[in-house]
Amino acid sequence: MKVAAIARHPREQRPFMLVLGTNEIASAIATKLTEATFAVVMKHDAFPPVMRRGMSFHDSLFGELCEIEGVVGERADTLREIARIHAEPHKVAVTELHLTEIVSLRSPLVIIDARMQKHRVTPDLRGVARLTVGVGPRFEVGINCDIAIETHPAETGAIISRGITKMADGRARELGHVGRERFAYSDRDGVWHTPLDIGTQVYKGLQLGSLGDKPVRAPVDGVLRGVVRDGSRVPARVKLLEIDPRGREACWTGMDERGRAIGSGVLTTLEKLMPANQVIGPLSANDYRGMFS
């Protein structure tokens, strides 16, 4: 779904959106928001480590050019740099600054938590912004977010106006009829090393890297769709890499259908809530539910 840019006066300050996370889902959301003329800051979180780096703005933190559908991510280490990046309408600021430092620049209209921390307690950031959107598992409307977006394969992109999002069930959506077995996982804490980059053709059994002194091998044939950056410290039980087994249809850059659906769900939420929110201020739980009933 292509969302038209919101019409604004040339001198009007663009609404400030804060996206937590630099993974491919957070990046798809940031891309959609930027296309709709919002000023976006992405805040990096070390957990979980970013794997699908070709589909994200994550590597801009390391000085690399990251572009998704014409939107460019650029590292910002100071509030001045964020302001400079936002002067260019097709750029996203990507930062490791602390949340309190970011909000001291400008209070965000919306905070979108897209860190996808499936097994961690999710903090309640309501009150930091006028609207908080939770993306993925462990969000409950009225408890730690104002509205939520579902990421479960059965309801990807669905808007949740009451209740809790689906918990992670350990099942991976299939890609080329291959599910969980296309991933390699960490079995311990350690430093991950790999000489390979995303887009490399690999074969089952080939050593792709090592975690500490333990080799990590390709679980299936295909193309590296995602791999955690070399030299990263990773905890146990997180994804280290993903292989796309689809042959010529393999894809490891840009925005995939899942990211597009979730990004569109966030934009639909803002389209319905923001006009009323800008006029009457913060909305009640009944207001949120009424708009999506």
Secondary structure as GFF3:
##gff-version 3
##sequence-region A 1 293
A	DSSP	beta_strand	16	20	.	.	.	ID=ss1
A	DSSP	alpha_helix	24	35	.	.	.	ID=ss2
A	DSSP	beta_strand	39	43	.	.	.	ID=ss3
A	DSSP	three_ten_helix	53	55	.	.	.	ID=ss4
A	DSSP	three_ten_helix	58	62	.	.	.	ID=ss5
A	DSSP	beta_strand	66	68	.	.	.	ID=ss6
A	DSSP	beta_strand	71	76	.	.	.	ID=ss7
A	DSSP	alpha_helix	79	86	.	.	.	ID=ss8
A	DSSP	beta_strand	91	95	.	.	.	ID=ss9
A	DSSP	alpha_helix	99	105	.	.	.	ID=ss10
A	DSSP	beta_strand	110	113	.	.	.	ID=ss11
A	DSSP	beta_strand	131	135	.	.	.	ID=ss12
A	DSSP	beta_strand	147	149	.	.	.	ID=ss13
A	DSSP	beta_strand	159	160	.	.	.	ID=ss14
A	DSSP	three_ten_helix	180	182	.	.	.	ID=ss15
A	DSSP	beta_strand	183	185	.	.	.	ID=ss16
A	DSSP	beta_strand	190	193	.	.	.	ID=ss17
A	DSSP	beta_strand	201	202	.	.	.	ID=ss18
A	DSSP	beta_strand	207	211	.	.	.	ID=ss19
A	DSSP	beta_strand	214	217	.	.	.	ID=ss20
A	DSSP	beta_strand	222	227	.	.	.	ID=ss21
A	DSSP	beta_strand	233	234	.	.	.	ID=ss22
A	DSSP	beta_strand	239	244	.	.	.	ID=ss23
A	DSSP	three_ten_helix	247	249	.	.	.	ID=ss24
A	DSSP	alpha_helix	257	280	.	.	.	ID=ss25
A	DSSP	alpha_helix	285	292	.	.	.	ID=ss26
###
